[in-house]
Amino acid sequence: MDCITFINQLAQIAEAEEHHPDMIITWKHLTLKLTTHDEGGITQLDIEMARKINELINKWRDKIQG
């Protein structure tokens, strides 16, 4: 359920940024892929989204490590 909560938080960020990563959910794993499909590769928008995702991951890490 933590993964679903994380994805919901990530989805809110993605909506605000109007940039949506591809998300692949498998047993105990979440894989995120960033690319700007219209540009055919990685752009500054992807880099900024990756930074925001890292911030979210760090918040979760802090929460888990208490």
SEDREN-931936 format. One record per atom (N, C-alpha, C): residue number from 1; residue in three letters; atom name; x, y, z. Coordinates in nm, 3 decimals, always signed. Layout:
residues N
NUM ALA CA X Y Z .
...
This chain:
residues 66
1 MET N +0.082 -0.120 +0.000 .
1 MET CA +0.000 +0.000 +0.000 .
1 MET C +0.086 +0.126 +0.000 .
2 ASP N +0.208 +0.115 +0.056 .
2 ASP CA +0.297 +0.232 +0.055 .
2 ASP C +0.328 +0.274 -0.088 .
3 CYS N +0.344 +0.177 -0.175 .
3 CYS CA +0.375 +0.209 -0.315 .
3 CYS C +0.260 +0.287 -0.379 .
4 ILE N +0.138 +0.246 -0.352 .
4 ILE CA +0.022 +0.315 -0.408 .
4 ILE C +0.014 +0.458 -0.355 .
5 THR N +0.040 +0.475 -0.226 .
5 THR CA +0.041 +0.609 -0.167 .
5 THR C +0.149 +0.694 -0.232 .
6 PHE N +0.268 +0.637 -0.251 .
6 PHE CA +0.378 +0.708 -0.316 .
6 PHE C +0.338 +0.749 -0.458 .
7 ILE N +0.279 +0.657 -0.533 .
7 ILE CA +0.238 +0.685 -0.670 .
7 ILE C +0.133 +0.796 -0.674 .
8 ASN N +0.041 +0.795 -0.579 .
8 ASN CA -0.059 +0.903 -0.574 .
8 ASN C +0.006 +1.038 -0.549 .
9 GLN N +0.106 +1.042 -0.461 .
9 GLN CA +0.177 +1.167 -0.437 .
9 GLN C +0.256 +1.209 -0.561 .
10 LEU N +0.319 +1.112 -0.625 .
10 LEU CA +0.392 +1.140 -0.748 .
10 LEU C +0.298 +1.190 -0.858 .
11 ALA N +0.180 +1.132 -0.866 .
11 ALA CA +0.082 +1.173 -0.967 .
11 ALA C +0.042 +1.319 -0.947 .
12 GLN N +0.030 +1.362 -0.822 .
12 GLN CA -0.004 +1.502 -0.795 .
12 GLN C +0.107 +1.595 -0.844 .
13 ILE N +0.232 +1.557 -0.822 .
13 ILE CA +0.345 +1.636 -0.871 .
13 ILE C +0.344 +1.638 -1.023 .
14 ALA N +0.324 +1.523 -1.084 .
14 ALA CA +0.323 +1.513 -1.230 .
14 ALA C +0.213 +1.599 -1.291 .
15 GLU N +0.097 +1.600 -1.229 .
15 GLU CA -0.013 +1.684 -1.279 .
15 GLU C +0.024 +1.831 -1.270 .
16 ALA N +0.082 +1.870 -1.157 .
16 ALA CA +0.120 +2.010 -1.138 .
16 ALA C +0.226 +2.053 -1.240 .
17 GLU N +0.315 +1.961 -1.273 .
17 GLU CA +0.424 +1.990 -1.369 .
17 GLU C +0.382 +1.966 -1.514 .
18 GLU N +0.266 +1.903 -1.532 .
18 GLU CA +0.219 +1.862 -1.665 .
18 GLU C +0.325 +1.779 -1.737 .
19 HIS N +0.385 +1.688 -1.660 .
19 HIS CA +0.489 +1.599 -1.714 .
19 HIS C +0.479 +1.467 -1.639 .
20 HIS N +0.447 +1.361 -1.709 .
20 HIS CA +0.410 +1.235 -1.646 .
20 HIS C +0.510 +1.124 -1.678 .
21 PRO N +0.575 +1.070 -1.576 .
21 PRO CA +0.668 +0.960 -1.601 .
21 PRO C +0.590 +0.832 -1.634 .
22 ASP N +0.654 +0.744 -1.709 .
22 ASP CA +0.599 +0.611 -1.726 .
22 ASP C +0.625 +0.536 -1.596 .
23 MET N +0.523 +0.466 -1.547 .
23 MET CA +0.535 +0.393 -1.422 .
23 MET C +0.506 +0.246 -1.447 .
24 ILE N +0.599 +0.162 -1.403 .
24 ILE CA +0.583 +0.018 -1.416 .
24 ILE C +0.583 -0.039 -1.275 .
25 ILE N +0.472 -0.100 -1.238 .
25 ILE CA +0.457 -0.155 -1.103 .
25 ILE C +0.458 -0.307 -1.113 .
26 THR N +0.552 -0.367 -1.041 .
26 THR CA +0.557 -0.512 -1.031 .
26 THR C +0.568 -0.547 -0.882 .
27 TRP N +0.572 -0.671 -0.851 .
27 TRP CA +0.577 -0.714 -0.713 .
27 TRP C +0.697 -0.650 -0.643 .
28 LYS N +0.669 -0.564 -0.546 .
28 LYS CA +0.768 -0.496 -0.462 .
28 LYS C +0.863 -0.403 -0.537 .
29 HIS N +0.829 -0.366 -0.660 .
29 HIS CA +0.916 -0.277 -0.735 .
29 HIS C +0.834 -0.173 -0.812 .
30 LEU N +0.887 -0.054 -0.817 .
30 LEU CA +0.830 +0.053 -0.898 .
30 LEU C +0.942 +0.107 -0.985 .
31 THR N +0.921 +0.106 -1.115 .
31 THR CA +1.019 +0.160 -1.208 .
31 THR C +0.959 +0.283 -1.273 .
32 LEU N +1.035 +0.392 -1.271 .
32 LEU CA +0.992 +0.517 -1.334 .
32 LEU C +1.082 +0.545 -1.453 .
33 LYS N +1.022 +0.587 -1.561 .
33 LYS CA +1.098 +0.626 -1.680 .
33 LYS C +1.057 +0.766 -1.721 .
34 LEU N +1.156 +0.850 -1.740 .
34 LEU CA +1.130 +0.987 -1.782 .
34 LEU C +1.183 +1.010 -1.922 .
35 THR N +1.099 +1.065 -2.005 .
35 THR CA +1.139 +1.106 -2.139 .
35 THR C +1.035 +1.204 -2.189 .
36 THR N +1.077 +1.290 -2.276 .
36 THR CA +0.980 +1.379 -2.341 .
36 THR C +0.953 +1.319 -2.478 .
37 HIS N +0.842 +1.248 -2.487 .
37 HIS CA +0.810 +1.174 -2.608 .
37 HIS C +0.808 +1.263 -2.732 .
38 ASP N +0.755 +1.384 -2.717 .
38 ASP CA +0.746 +1.476 -2.831 .
38 ASP C +0.885 +1.516 -2.883 .
39 GLU N +0.985 +1.513 -2.794 .
39 GLU CA +1.120 +1.553 -2.831 .
39 GLU C +1.208 +1.433 -2.865 .
40 GLY N +1.158 +1.314 -2.838 .
40 GLY CA +1.234 +1.194 -2.871 .
40 GLY C +1.350 +1.166 -2.777 .
41 GLY N +1.344 +1.217 -2.655 .
41 GLY CA +1.453 +1.191 -2.561 .
41 GLY C +1.437 +1.270 -2.434 .
42 ILE N +1.547 +1.282 -2.362 .
42 ILE CA +1.548 +1.351 -2.233 .
42 ILE C +1.569 +1.500 -2.255 .
43 THR N +1.490 +1.579 -2.184 .
43 THR CA +1.499 +1.724 -2.194 .
43 THR C +1.516 +1.783 -2.053 .
44 GLN N +1.530 +1.913 -2.046 .
44 GLN CA +1.540 +1.981 -1.917 .
44 GLN C +1.416 +1.954 -1.832 .
45 LEU N +1.302 +1.940 -1.894 .
45 LEU CA +1.178 +1.908 -1.823 .
45 LEU C +1.191 +1.774 -1.749 .
46 ASP N +1.253 +1.676 -1.814 .
46 ASP CA +1.275 +1.545 -1.751 .
46 ASP C +1.370 +1.557 -1.632 .
47 ILE N +1.474 +1.636 -1.648 .
47 ILE CA +1.571 +1.654 -1.541 .
47 ILE C +1.505 +1.720 -1.421 .
48 GLU N +1.422 +1.821 -1.444 .
48 GLU CA +1.352 +1.888 -1.335 .
48 GLU C +1.253 +1.792 -1.268 .
49 MET N +1.185 +1.712 -1.346 .
49 MET CA +1.092 +1.614 -1.288 .
49 MET C +1.168 +1.512 -1.206 .
50 ALA N +1.284 +1.468 -1.253 .
50 ALA CA +1.366 +1.374 -1.177 .
50 ALA C +1.407 +1.435 -1.043 .
51 ARG N +1.439 +1.563 -1.041 .
51 ARG CA +1.474 +1.631 -0.917 .
51 ARG C +1.357 +1.628 -0.819 .
52 LYS N +1.238 +1.654 -0.868 .
52 LYS CA +1.119 +1.652 -0.783 .
52 LYS C +1.089 +1.511 -0.733 .
53 ILE N +1.111 +1.411 -0.818 .
53 ILE CA +1.092 +1.272 -0.776 .
53 ILE C +1.193 +1.237 -0.666 .
54 ASN N +1.317 +1.280 -0.683 .
54 ASN CA +1.419 +1.255 -0.580 .
54 ASN C +1.380 +1.320 -0.448 .
55 GLU N +1.324 +1.439 -0.452 .
55 GLU CA +1.278 +1.506 -0.330 .
55 GLU C +1.170 +1.423 -0.261 .
56 LEU N +1.077 +1.371 -0.340 .
56 LEU CA +0.970 +1.287 -0.285 .
56 LEU C +1.028 +1.159 -0.225 .
57 ILE N +1.121 +1.097 -0.294 .
57 ILE CA +1.186 +0.976 -0.243 .
57 ILE C +1.256 +1.006 -0.111 .
58 ASN N +1.325 +1.118 -0.104 .
58 ASN CA +1.394 +1.154 +0.020 .
58 ASN C +1.297 +1.175 +0.135 .
59 LYS N +1.181 +1.233 +0.109 .
59 LYS CA +1.079 +1.248 +0.214 .
59 LYS C +1.034 +1.112 +0.265 .
60 TRP N +1.015 +1.019 +0.172 .
60 TRP CA +0.974 +0.884 +0.210 .
60 TRP C +1.085 +0.815 +0.287 .
61 ARG N +1.209 +0.832 +0.245 .
61 ARG CA +1.322 +0.771 +0.314 .
61 ARG C +1.328 +0.822 +0.458 .
62 ASP N +1.312 +0.954 +0.475 .
62 ASP CA +1.313 +1.012 +0.610 .
62 ASP C +1.201 +0.956 +0.695 .
63 LYS N +1.083 +0.939 +0.634 .
63 LYS CA +0.967 +0.884 +0.705 .
63 LYS C +0.995 +0.741 +0.750 .
64 ILE N +1.052 +0.662 +0.662 .
64 ILE CA +1.077 +0.520 +0.693 .
64 ILE C +1.186 +0.505 +0.799 .
65 GLN N +1.291 +0.588 +0.787 .
65 GLN CA +1.403 +0.577 +0.879 .
65 GLN C +1.373 +0.644 +1.013 .
66 GLY N +1.264 +0.722 +1.016 .
66 GLY CA +1.212 +0.780 +1.136 .
66 GLY C +1.296 +0.878 +1.205 .
